[in-house]
Amino acid sequence: MLTYLLFLIIAASAFSTLHADVSIDCGSSELFSSDDYSIGWVGDDSYIQHGESVQLRSSKPIYEPMATLRVFTDRKKSCYNIDSAKGSKVLVRAYFFYGNYDGKSSPPSFDLHFDGNHWTTVETLSDQLVFYEVVYVTKTDTISVCVAQTAPNMFPFISAIEVRDLDSKMYADLDLNRALMLRRRVAYGTKAIIRSTDDVYDRIWVPAVNADGFTVLTSAELFTEVGIDDSPPSAVFQNAFAADSTSTSIRLGTNLPATEVPVYMNMYFSEVSVLDSTEIRSFELRINGKSSSKPFIPVYAKAGEMVLTNETASSSTNFTLAATSDSTLPPLINALEVFTVSDELTDGTNSDDVDGLVALQREFDVLGDWGGDPCLPAPYSWDWINCTSGSTPRVTALYLGSFGLSGLLPDFSSMTSLEIIDLHNNTLIGSIPEFLGSLPNLKQLNLASNGFSGPVPSSISKNKKLKLVVTNNPDLCTSGKSCKTASGVDTSGYDGSSSSGKKKSKLPVILGTTVPVFVLFWVIAGVCAVLHHKRKSAAIAAGNAVQAGGNKPYGNPQAAQMQMAANNNNTAQNMVHDFMVNVQVQEPVDQNNQQNLNEEGNS
């Protein structure tokens, strides 16, 4: 319980200060706190709904967030979408621990993407954790992390994702249209990983391997003042590597690829001891033996930094720190970050097309789990669309046949580059939207085997360039202005321009025919009633004359008259009703309308 409460406090604090901060344990549905680094983890249920969750079984201890993973076997690209603020500078990290989860002892290789950009090719290892990290400024309010299959039977998976908000001043020399891909981040002389408990931005500082036998120095000061914008944690300045003499240089391991790429390097320094007046530590950065910086003199208990940008390098490039001619002490270094610089980041799929796809996803739950950029990076577009090539692609086709779509079609008229729309074999209902006929580039529209009803909009039916398929929509009117649907409902009285389908009333015709007849009937009925009354009165009088025991000479003539009126009223109502029915049946038939009905019946 104490651990759980601690996690809630940490999570609440993190989310209140760093909006996008989240740690996702992929394949898990648990909420827990990592005792190793006091990081609050959440399961991935709310981020993705497809893929298979796998629990690793191992005789060796596994860092808890790596004990589960999610593997994807059904799509060429699978994505996590994470909310962020547009224009935020973020650090995104993705973890992969194979752990022989499938029993094949065959670690897969696949691609990793972020926000529609190619990130890297993931090379997993049998029993070692690998992770990749990118720093960039977001262009939208959503961060996407995607894995994509690149070879048969090499199914992509992911173990964990972390997102951290950075201060806008950090890595200030970064072009806002590019990203930094981490190659190495080390702390020299430390014995343990430094991260969240010491670094508020949760960068992972790995202990450097002392393969060259450098001297490990430890600061006499417990706290180092850090006043530089890149905000390295004070903990990385507690130790340093130093060469053993001024004639010995420190070669920096960079983990760069074999081919030359643009690089971005941050080197951090702090003097670890108080020097006397006769001592001086001064050194410079050399690239392939050539001086590439001004002399640098570290200050005791105060952080300093050297930043290298606008440089291309590879694994064969030689980066060294060498003492200057006036230095009495050898060079030292406390920490190092090495990044490669990406190509220019994409702006993503055309925003009008994205808006249309979002409308479809909001209306149909079955589409909601498709994430990441719809078209990018090529060729990893969503399985049910086609896109143009280019830095800002357009969506040209929707292939949603037999996709289980149910309900009304939303408005996606912003997708003006659509050439093909295939929606056959779903359970879509309602009238066919007018906007489909206004899409300027639409060539094929397949709406077969649905539940559309009402007339086909004239903008669609009269479009000679459009191949339209609407078969097997029983309640759809396809024969023009007036027709009957296959279910027998007469739509000839419906206004084809109105989606509400209000029927035109025939009441004036009925009233105009029946009112004169009704008046004439009551005139005749009145005459008959008078004559009948005289005969009836005579009959009653005769009856009373012969009726025995009668206490009144004329019985109750008022009651007899009321009964007669009631009988006459019922007769009149029945006659009028029959006449109105006859009038409707005998109404002249519109020959054009009849022709349409016959055509519809034969279609």
Buried (B, 14 or more C-beta within 10 A) or exposed (E): EEEEEBBEEBBEEBEEEBBBBBBBBBBBEEBBBBEEBBBBBBBBEEBBEEBBBBEBEEEEEBBBBBBBBBBBEEBBBBBBBBEBEEEBBBBBBBBBBBBBBBEEEEBBEBBBBBBBBBBBEBEBEEEEBBBBBBBBBBBBEBBBBBBBBBEEEEBBBBBBBBBBBBBEEBBEEBBEBBBBBBBBBBBBBBEEEBBBEBBBBBBBBBBBEEEEEBBBBEBEBEEBBBEBEBBBBBBBBBBBBBBEEBEBBBBBBBEBEEEBBBBBBBBBBBBBBEEEEEEBBBBBBBBEEEEBBEBBEBEBBBBBBBBBBEBEBEEEBBBBBBBBEEBEBBBBBBBBBBBBBBEEBBBBBBEBBBBBBBBBBEBBEEBEBBBBBBBBBEEBBBEBBBBBEEEBBBBBBBBBBEBEBBBEBBEBBBBBBBBBBBBBBBEBBBBBBBBBBBBEEBBBBBBBBBBBBBBBBBBBBEBEEBEBBBEBBEBBBBBBBBBBBBEEBEBBEBBBEEBEBEEEEEEEEBEEBBEEBBEEBBEEBEEEBEEEEEEBBEEBEEEBEEEEEEEEEEBEBEEBEEEBEEEBEEEBEEBBEEBBEEBEEEEEEEEEBEEBBEBBEEE
